[in-house]
Amino acid sequence: MPCLFCKIINKEMPAEIVYEDEKFSVIKDIKPVAPIHFLIMPKKHLVSVNQLTASDKELIGELFLAAKKVAQDAGVSASGYRLIFNIGEKAGQSIDHLHLHLLGGKTLPWP
């Protein structure tokens, strides 16, 4: 059974998509912790950073470039933003599909 993010990527479930290209979908988080809280997901299903291999180097580089573009488009590039990977259940990963959180729009405290 496909994961929740795969269903969103395949347009089988609704989500507020803020950016999409051939390799990534970016959606608004449904439980934002900042005024800007996006999830940047590769369309390729990967469970987490722990599943990455050397063949994923280009994809991960492009993931960060997508994050940069989305931050610029959202107007938080100059003021600052945070990028976060949660890897595994104890770190807060609730969906088994690699995704990068982009947070911005306010001063973010250090955990």
N, CA, C and O atoms as a GROMACS GRO file, in nm:
protein
  444
    1MET      N    1   0.084  -0.119   0.000
    1MET     CA    2   0.000   0.000   0.000
    1MET      C    3   0.089   0.125   0.000
    1MET      O    4   0.179   0.136   0.083
    2PRO      N    5   0.064   0.217  -0.091
    2PRO     CA    6   0.148   0.338  -0.098
    2PRO      C    7   0.138   0.422   0.029
    2PRO      O    8   0.036   0.424   0.097
    3CYS      N    9   0.246   0.491   0.058
    3CYS     CA   10   0.247   0.579   0.176
    3CYS      C   11   0.164   0.704   0.148
    3CYS      O   12   0.129   0.734   0.034
    4LEU      N   13   0.134   0.777   0.254
    4LEU     CA   14   0.055   0.899   0.244
    4LEU      C   15   0.118   0.998   0.146
    4LEU      O   16   0.047   1.054   0.062
    5PHE      N   17   0.248   1.019   0.155
    5PHE     CA   18   0.313   1.116   0.067
    5PHE      C   19   0.313   1.067  -0.078
    5PHE      O   20   0.300   1.148  -0.169
    6CYS      N   21   0.327   0.937  -0.100
    6CYS     CA   22   0.318   0.885  -0.237
    6CYS      C   23   0.179   0.912  -0.294
    6CYS      O   24   0.166   0.945  -0.412
    7LYS      N   25   0.076   0.897  -0.211
    7LYS     CA   26  -0.060   0.925  -0.256
    7LYS      C   27  -0.076   1.073  -0.292
    7LYS      O   28  -0.141   1.106  -0.392
    8ILE      N   29  -0.017   1.162  -0.213
    8ILE     CA   30  -0.023   1.305  -0.244
    8ILE      C   31   0.053   1.333  -0.373
    8ILE      O   32   0.003   1.406  -0.460
    9ILE      N   33   0.171   1.278  -0.386
    9ILE     CA   34   0.253   1.298  -0.507
    9ILE      C   35   0.179   1.250  -0.631
    9ILE      O   36   0.186   1.313  -0.737
   10ASN      N   37   0.107   1.138  -0.618
   10ASN     CA   38   0.034   1.080  -0.731
   10ASN      C   39  -0.106   1.138  -0.747
   10ASN      O   40  -0.185   1.089  -0.828
   11LYS      N   41  -0.136   1.244  -0.671
   11LYS     CA   42  -0.266   1.314  -0.678
   11LYS      C   43  -0.383   1.223  -0.641
   11LYS      O   44  -0.495   1.242  -0.690
   12GLU      N   45  -0.357   1.126  -0.555
   12GLU     CA   46  -0.463   1.037  -0.505
   12GLU      C   47  -0.522   1.090  -0.376
   12GLU      O   48  -0.626   1.042  -0.330
   13MET      N   49  -0.456   1.189  -0.316
   13MET     CA   50  -0.504   1.255  -0.195
   13MET      C   51  -0.481   1.404  -0.211
   13MET      O   52  -0.382   1.446  -0.271
   14PRO      N   53  -0.572   1.486  -0.157
   14PRO     CA   54  -0.553   1.630  -0.170
   14PRO      C   55  -0.446   1.683  -0.074
   14PRO      O   56  -0.424   1.628   0.034
   15ALA      N   57  -0.382   1.789  -0.117
   15ALA     CA   58  -0.286   1.861  -0.034
   15ALA      C   59  -0.267   1.998  -0.099
   15ALA      O   60  -0.292   2.016  -0.218
   16GLU      N   61  -0.222   2.093  -0.020
   16GLU     CA   62  -0.194   2.226  -0.073
   16GLU      C   63  -0.051   2.228  -0.126
   16GLU      O   64   0.044   2.247  -0.050
   17ILE      N   65  -0.038   2.208  -0.255
   17ILE     CA   66   0.093   2.202  -0.320
   17ILE      C   67   0.139   2.344  -0.349
   17ILE      O   68   0.067   2.421  -0.413
   18VAL      N   69   0.259   2.379  -0.302
   18VAL     CA   70   0.312   2.513  -0.324
   18VAL      C   71   0.419   2.515  -0.433
   18VAL      O   72   0.452   2.621  -0.487
   19TYR      N   73   0.473   2.398  -0.466
   19TYR     CA   74   0.573   2.388  -0.572
   19TYR      C   75   0.579   2.242  -0.616
   19TYR      O   76   0.563   2.150  -0.535
   20GLU      N   77   0.603   2.224  -0.745
   20GLU     CA   78   0.619   2.089  -0.796
   20GLU      C   79   0.702   2.094  -0.922
   20GLU      O   80   0.688   2.184  -1.005
   21ASP      N   81   0.790   1.996  -0.937
   21ASP     CA   82   0.862   1.977  -1.062
   21ASP      C   83   0.870   1.827  -1.087
   21ASP      O   84   0.799   1.750  -1.023
   22GLU      N   85   0.955   1.785  -1.178
   22GLU     CA   86   0.960   1.643  -1.214
   22GLU      C   87   1.016   1.554  -1.103
   22GLU      O   88   0.994   1.433  -1.105
   23LYS      N   89   1.088   1.612  -1.006
   23LYS     CA   90   1.150   1.531  -0.901
   23LYS      C   91   1.094   1.553  -0.761
   23LYS      O   92   1.113   1.469  -0.674
   24PHE      N   93   1.024   1.666  -0.738
   24PHE     CA   94   0.981   1.700  -0.603
   24PHE      C   95   0.840   1.756  -0.600
   24PHE      O   96   0.793   1.818  -0.695
   25SER      N   97   0.774   1.733  -0.489
   25SER     CA   98   0.648   1.800  -0.455
   25SER      C   99   0.671   1.870  -0.321
   25SER      O  100   0.736   1.816  -0.232
   26VAL      N  101   0.618   1.991  -0.309
   26VAL     CA  102   0.629   2.068  -0.186
   26VAL      C  103   0.488   2.105  -0.143
   26VAL      O  104   0.411   2.164  -0.219
   27ILE      N  105   0.454   2.069  -0.019
   27ILE     CA  106   0.320   2.096   0.033
   27ILE      C  107   0.330   2.175   0.163
   27ILE      O  108   0.433   2.177   0.229
   28LYS      N  109   0.218   2.241   0.197
   28LYS     CA  110   0.208   2.306   0.327
   28LYS      C  111   0.184   2.198   0.431
   28LYS      O  112   0.104   2.106   0.409
   29ASP      N  113   0.252   2.208   0.545
   29ASP     CA  114   0.230   2.114   0.655
   29ASP      C  115   0.090   2.138   0.712
   29ASP      O  116   0.048   2.252   0.728
   30ILE      N  117   0.018   2.030   0.743
   30ILE     CA  118  -0.118   2.046   0.796
   30ILE      C  119  -0.119   2.084   0.944
   30ILE      O  120  -0.223   2.124   0.997
   31LYS      N  121  -0.004   2.073   1.010
   31LYS     CA  122   0.009   2.115   1.150
   31LYS      C  123   0.133   2.205   1.162
   31LYS      O  124   0.232   2.166   1.224
   32PRO      N  125   0.127   2.324   1.103
   32PRO     CA  126   0.248   2.408   1.098
   32PRO      C  127   0.292   2.455   1.236
   32PRO      O  128   0.211   2.482   1.325
   33VAL      N  129   0.424   2.462   1.252
   33VAL     CA  130   0.483   2.514   1.376
   33VAL      C  131   0.546   2.652   1.353
   33VAL      O  132   0.609   2.707   1.443
   34ALA      N  133   0.528   2.705   1.233
   34ALA     CA  134   0.578   2.838   1.197
   34ALA      C  135   0.485   2.892   1.088
   34ALA      O  136   0.415   2.815   1.023
   35PRO      N  137   0.484   3.024   1.067
   35PRO     CA  138   0.400   3.080   0.961
   35PRO      C  139   0.428   3.017   0.823
   35PRO      O  140   0.335   2.998   0.744
   36ILE      N  141   0.553   2.986   0.796
   36ILE     CA  142   0.591   2.912   0.676
   36ILE      C  143   0.638   2.775   0.723
   36ILE      O  144   0.738   2.765   0.794
   37HIS      N  145   0.567   2.671   0.683
   37HIS     CA  146   0.607   2.534   0.718
   37HIS      C  147   0.570   2.445   0.601
   37HIS      O  148   0.455   2.405   0.584
   38PHE      N  149   0.671   2.415   0.521
   38PHE     CA  150   0.653   2.332   0.402
   38PHE      C  151   0.724   2.199   0.419
   38PHE      O  152   0.821   2.189   0.494
   39LEU      N  153   0.675   2.099   0.349
   39LEU     CA  154   0.739   1.968   0.342
   39LEU      C  155   0.784   1.946   0.199
   39LEU      O  156   0.704   1.950   0.106
   40ILE      N  157   0.913   1.925   0.181
   40ILE     CA  158   0.972   1.905   0.049
   40ILE      C  159   1.000   1.757   0.034
   40ILE      O  160   1.082   1.700   0.106
   41MET      N  161   0.930   1.694  -0.061
   41MET     CA  162   0.935   1.548  -0.075
   41MET      C  163   0.987   1.508  -0.212
   41MET      O  164   0.938   1.557  -0.313
   42PRO      N  165   1.085   1.420  -0.217
   42PRO     CA  166   1.121   1.366  -0.348
   42PRO      C  167   1.007   1.276  -0.397
   42PRO      O  168   0.943   1.208  -0.317
   43LYS      N  169   0.983   1.276  -0.526
   43LYS     CA  170   0.881   1.187  -0.582
   43LYS      C  171   0.926   1.042  -0.578
   43LYS      O  172   0.844   0.950  -0.577
   44LYS      N  173   1.056   1.021  -0.575
   44LYS     CA  174   1.110   0.886  -0.557
   44LYS      C  175   1.085   0.847  -0.411
   44LYS      O  176   1.119   0.922  -0.320
   45HIS      N  177   1.026   0.731  -0.390
   45HIS     CA  178   0.999   0.688  -0.252
   45HIS      C  179   1.128   0.641  -0.185
   45HIS      O  180   1.190   0.543  -0.227
   46LEU      N  181   1.167   0.714  -0.083
   46LEU     CA  182   1.277   0.677   0.006
   46LEU      C  183   1.223   0.691   0.147
   46LEU      O  184   1.155   0.789   0.177
   47VAL      N  185   1.250   0.595   0.234
   47VAL     CA  186   1.195   0.599   0.369
   47VAL      C  187   1.258   0.711   0.451
   47VAL      O  188   1.186   0.787   0.516
   48SER      N  189   1.390   0.722   0.449
   48SER     CA  190   1.458   0.825   0.528
   48SER      C  191   1.600   0.843   0.476
   48SER      O  192   1.641   0.778   0.381
   49VAL      N  193   1.672   0.932   0.540
   49VAL     CA  194   1.812   0.954   0.506
   49VAL      C  195   1.890   0.823   0.519
   49VAL      O  196   1.986   0.800   0.445
   50ASN      N  197   1.850   0.738   0.612
   50ASN     CA  198   1.920   0.610   0.633
   50ASN      C  199   1.914   0.518   0.512
   50ASN      O  200   1.996   0.427   0.501
   51GLN      N  201   1.822   0.540   0.422
   51GLN     CA  202   1.807   0.456   0.303
   51GLN      C  203   1.886   0.510   0.184
   51GLN      O  204   1.895   0.443   0.081
   52LEU      N  205   1.943   0.628   0.195
   52LEU     CA  206   2.015   0.688   0.083
   52LEU      C  207   2.138   0.607   0.046
   52LEU      O  208   2.204   0.547   0.131
   53THR      N  209   2.167   0.608  -0.084
   53THR     CA  210   2.289   0.545  -0.135
   53THR      C  211   2.364   0.648  -0.218
   53THR      O  212   2.315   0.759  -0.241
   54ALA      N  213   2.481   0.612  -0.263
   54ALA     CA  214   2.561   0.702  -0.346
   54ALA      C  215   2.485   0.745  -0.471
   54ALA      O  216   2.508   0.855  -0.522
   55SER      N  217   2.397   0.661  -0.520
   55SER     CA  218   2.322   0.696  -0.641
   55SER      C  219   2.220   0.807  -0.616
   55SER      O  220   2.164   0.862  -0.711
   56ASP      N  221   2.194   0.842  -0.490
   56ASP     CA  222   2.099   0.948  -0.456
   56ASP      C  223   2.165   1.084  -0.437
   56ASP      O  224   2.097   1.181  -0.402
   57LYS      N  225   2.297   1.094  -0.459
   57LYS     CA  226   2.368   1.221  -0.435
   57LYS      C  227   2.307   1.336  -0.514
   57LYS      O  228   2.283   1.444  -0.458
   58GLU      N  229   2.282   1.316  -0.641
   58GLU     CA  230   2.228   1.423  -0.724
   58GLU      C  231   2.089   1.464  -0.677
   58GLU      O  232   2.058   1.583  -0.669
   59LEU      N  233   2.006   1.366  -0.644
   59LEU     CA  234   1.870   1.394  -0.597
   59LEU      C  235   1.873   1.479  -0.470
   59LEU      O  236   1.796   1.573  -0.456
   60ILE      N  237   1.961   1.446  -0.377
   60ILE     CA  238   1.968   1.520  -0.252
   60ILE      C  239   2.021   1.661  -0.274
   60ILE      O  240   1.974   1.756  -0.211
   61GLY      N  241   2.117   1.677  -0.363
   61GLY     CA  242   2.162   1.811  -0.398
   61GLY      C  243   2.049   1.894  -0.456
   61GLY      O  244   2.034   2.012  -0.422
   62GLU      N  245   1.970   1.834  -0.543
   62GLU     CA  246   1.857   1.904  -0.603
   62GLU      C  247   1.748   1.932  -0.500
   62GLU      O  248   1.674   2.030  -0.513
   63LEU      N  249   1.736   1.847  -0.399
   63LEU     CA  250   1.640   1.870  -0.290
   63LEU      C  251   1.672   2.003  -0.221
   63LEU      O  252   1.582   2.082  -0.193
   64PHE      N  253   1.800   2.027  -0.194
   64PHE     CA  254   1.838   2.152  -0.129
   64PHE      C  255   1.819   2.272  -0.221
   64PHE      O  256   1.786   2.381  -0.175
   65LEU      N  257   1.840   2.255  -0.350
   65LEU     CA  258   1.813   2.364  -0.445
   65LEU      C  259   1.664   2.394  -0.452
   65LEU      O  260   1.624   2.510  -0.464
   66ALA      N  261   1.580   2.290  -0.445
   66ALA     CA  262   1.434   2.311  -0.441
   66ALA      C  263   1.397   2.386  -0.314
   66ALA      O  264   1.312   2.476  -0.318
   67ALA      N  265   1.459   2.351  -0.201
   67ALA     CA  266   1.432   2.422  -0.075
   67ALA      C  267   1.470   2.569  -0.088
   67ALA      O  268   1.395   2.656  -0.043
   68LYS      N  269   1.583   2.597  -0.149
   68LYS     CA  270   1.627   2.736  -0.169
   68LYS      C  271   1.524   2.812  -0.252
   68LYS      O  272   1.490   2.926  -0.218
   69LYS      N  273   1.474   2.752  -0.360
   69LYS     CA  274   1.375   2.817  -0.446
   69LYS      C  275   1.246   2.844  -0.370
   69LYS      O  276   1.190   2.953  -0.378
   70VAL      N  277   1.199   2.745  -0.297
   70VAL     CA  278   1.074   2.759  -0.222
   70VAL      C  279   1.088   2.868  -0.115
   70VAL      O  280   0.996   2.946  -0.094
   71ALA      N  281   1.203   2.874  -0.048
   71ALA     CA  282   1.227   2.978   0.052
   71ALA      C  283   1.225   3.116  -0.013
   71ALA      O  284   1.168   3.210   0.041
   72GLN      N  285   1.288   3.129  -0.130
   72GLN     CA  286   1.287   3.256  -0.202
   72GLN      C  287   1.145   3.294  -0.242
   72GLN      O  288   1.102   3.407  -0.222
   73ASP      N  289   1.070   3.197  -0.298
   73ASP     CA  290   0.933   3.224  -0.341
   73ASP      C  291   0.843   3.263  -0.223
   73ASP      O  292   0.750   3.342  -0.240
   74ALA      N  293   0.870   3.207  -0.105
   74ALA     CA  294   0.789   3.235   0.014
   74ALA      C  295   0.832   3.364   0.084
   74ALA      O  296   0.766   3.408   0.178
   75GLY      N  297   0.942   3.424   0.039
   75GLY     CA  298   0.988   3.550   0.096
   75GLY      C  299   1.063   3.537   0.227
   75GLY      O  300   1.072   3.634   0.302
   76VAL      N  301   1.118   3.419   0.256
   76VAL     CA  302   1.192   3.402   0.381
   76VAL      C  303   1.342   3.384   0.360
   76VAL      O  304   1.416   3.363   0.456
   77SER      N  305   1.386   3.391   0.237
   77SER     CA  306   1.526   3.368   0.207
   77SER      C  307   1.617   3.469   0.277
   77SER      O  308   1.719   3.431   0.335
   78ALA      N  309   1.580   3.595   0.274
   78ALA     CA  310   1.665   3.698   0.334
   78ALA      C  311   1.656   3.701   0.486
   78ALA      O  312   1.756   3.723   0.554
   79SER      N  313   1.537   3.678   0.540
   79SER     CA  314   1.518   3.686   0.686
   79SER      C  315   1.564   3.560   0.758
   79SER      O  316   1.597   3.565   0.877
   80GLY      N  317   1.567   3.449   0.688
   80GLY     CA  318   1.617   3.324   0.746
   80GLY      C  319   1.510   3.217   0.756
   80GLY      O  320   1.391   3.245   0.770
   81TYR      N  321   1.555   3.094   0.747
   81TYR     CA  322   1.466   2.979   0.756
   81TYR      C  323   1.546   2.860   0.805
   81TYR      O  324   1.669   2.861   0.805
   82ARG      N  325   1.474   2.757   0.846
   82ARG     CA  326   1.537   2.636   0.899
   82ARG      C  327   1.496   2.517   0.813
   82ARG      O  328   1.380   2.506   0.771
   83LEU      N  329   1.592   2.428   0.788
   83LEU     CA  330   1.567   2.303   0.718
   83LEU      C  331   1.590   2.189   0.816
   83LEU      O  332   1.692   2.185   0.885
   84ILE      N  333   1.496   2.095   0.821
   84ILE     CA  334   1.504   1.986   0.919
   84ILE      C  335   1.466   1.853   0.855
   84ILE      O  336   1.364   1.842   0.787
   85PHE      N  337   1.549   1.752   0.878
   85PHE     CA  338   1.513   1.612   0.852
   85PHE      C  339   1.485   1.547   0.986
   85PHE      O  340   1.568   1.558   1.077
   86ASN      N  341   1.373   1.480   1.001
   86ASN     CA  342   1.348   1.392   1.116
   86ASN      C  343   1.371   1.251   1.067
   86ASN      O  344   1.308   1.207   0.970
   87ILE      N  345   1.460   1.178   1.132
   87ILE     CA  346   1.499   1.046   1.084
   87ILE      C  347   1.466   0.944   1.192
   87ILE      O  348   1.535   0.932   1.292
   88GLY      N  349   1.359   0.870   1.168
   88GLY     CA  350   1.316   0.769   1.263
   88GLY      C  351   1.211   0.820   1.360
   88GLY      O  352   1.196   0.940   1.381
   89GLU      N  353   1.140   0.726   1.418
   89GLU     CA  354   1.028   0.758   1.507
   89GLU      C  355   1.069   0.842   1.627
   89GLU      O  356   0.999   0.936   1.662
   90LYS      N  357   1.181   0.810   1.691
   90LYS     CA  358   1.222   0.885   1.810
   90LYS      C  359   1.264   1.028   1.778
   90LYS      O  360   1.268   1.113   1.867
   91ALA      N  361   1.295   1.055   1.653
   91ALA     CA  362   1.330   1.191   1.612
   91ALA      C  363   1.208   1.268   1.563
   91ALA      O  364   1.217   1.387   1.532
   92GLY      N  365   1.092   1.201   1.557
   92GLY     CA  366   0.970   1.269   1.516
   92GLY      C  367   0.924   1.239   1.375
   92GLY      O  368   0.829   1.302   1.328
   93GLN      N  369   0.989   1.146   1.306
   93GLN     CA  370   0.944   1.111   1.170
   93GLN      C  371   0.816   1.030   1.182
   93GLN      O  372   0.815   0.920   1.238
   94SER      N  373   0.706   1.086   1.130
   94SER     CA  374   0.577   1.020   1.142
   94SER      C  375   0.530   0.955   1.013
   94SER      O  376   0.436   0.876   1.014
   95ILE      N  377   0.594   0.988   0.902
   95ILE     CA  378   0.560   0.930   0.772
   95ILE      C  379   0.687   0.873   0.712
   95ILE      O  380   0.789   0.942   0.702
   96ASP      N  381   0.680   0.748   0.671
   96ASP     CA  382   0.798   0.679   0.617
   96ASP      C  383   0.821   0.713   0.470
   96ASP      O  384   0.818   0.627   0.383
   97HIS      N  385   0.844   0.841   0.446
   97HIS     CA  386   0.882   0.892   0.314
   97HIS      C  387   0.973   1.011   0.342
   97HIS      O  388   0.930   1.108   0.406
   98LEU      N  389   1.095   1.005   0.296
   98LEU     CA  390   1.190   1.112   0.321
   98LEU      C  391   1.129   1.247   0.286
   98LEU      O  392   1.071   1.263   0.178
   99HIS      N  393   1.141   1.342   0.376
   99HIS     CA  394   1.094   1.478   0.349
   99HIS      C  395   1.174   1.576   0.434
   99HIS      O  396   1.220   1.545   0.544
  100LEU      N  397   1.188   1.694   0.379
  100LEU     CA  398   1.263   1.802   0.442
  100LEU      C  399   1.165   1.910   0.485
  100LEU      O  400   1.088   1.961   0.403
  101HIS      N  401   1.166   1.945   0.613
  101HIS     CA  402   1.081   2.053   0.663
  101HIS      C  403   1.152   2.186   0.636
  101HIS      O  404   1.272   2.199   0.660
  102LEU      N  405   1.078   2.283   0.586
  102LEU     CA  406   1.126   2.420   0.571
  102LEU      C  407   1.039   2.506   0.661
  102LEU      O  408   0.918   2.515   0.642
  103LEU      N  409   1.102   2.571   0.760
  103LEU     CA  410   1.032   2.655   0.856
  103LEU      C  411   1.083   2.798   0.846
  103LEU      O  412   1.203   2.820   0.833
  104GLY      N  413   0.993   2.894   0.851
  104GLY     CA  414   1.033   3.034   0.847
  104GLY      C  415   0.917   3.126   0.879
  104GLY      O  416   0.808   3.081   0.913
  105GLY      N  417   0.943   3.254   0.869
  105GLY     CA  418   0.839   3.353   0.891
  105GLY      C  419   0.832   3.406   1.033
  105GLY      O  420   0.747   3.489   1.064
  106LYS      N  421   0.921   3.358   1.120
  106LYS     CA  422   0.929   3.408   1.257
  106LYS      C  423   1.066   3.370   1.313
  106LYS      O  424   1.138   3.290   1.254
  107THR      N  425   1.100   3.428   1.427
  107THR     CA  426   1.223   3.388   1.495
  107THR      C  427   1.202   3.248   1.550
  107THR      O  428   1.106   3.223   1.623
  108LEU      N  429   1.291   3.158   1.515
  108LEU     CA  430   1.278   3.018   1.555
  108LEU      C  431   1.371   2.988   1.671
  108LEU      O  432   1.493   3.004   1.658
  109PRO      N  433   1.317   2.944   1.783
  109PRO     CA  434   1.403   2.909   1.896
  109PRO      C  435   1.480   2.781   1.868
  109PRO      O  436   1.436   2.698   1.789
  110TRP      N  437   1.592   2.766   1.933
  110TRP     CA  438   1.667   2.641   1.922
  110TRP      C  439   1.600   2.539   2.014
  110TRP      O  440   1.564   2.571   2.128
  111PRO      N  441   1.584   2.417   1.964
  111PRO     CA  442   1.514   2.317   2.046
  111PRO      C  443   1.582   2.302   2.179
  111PRO      O  444   1.538   2.222   2.262
   0.00000   0.00000   0.00000
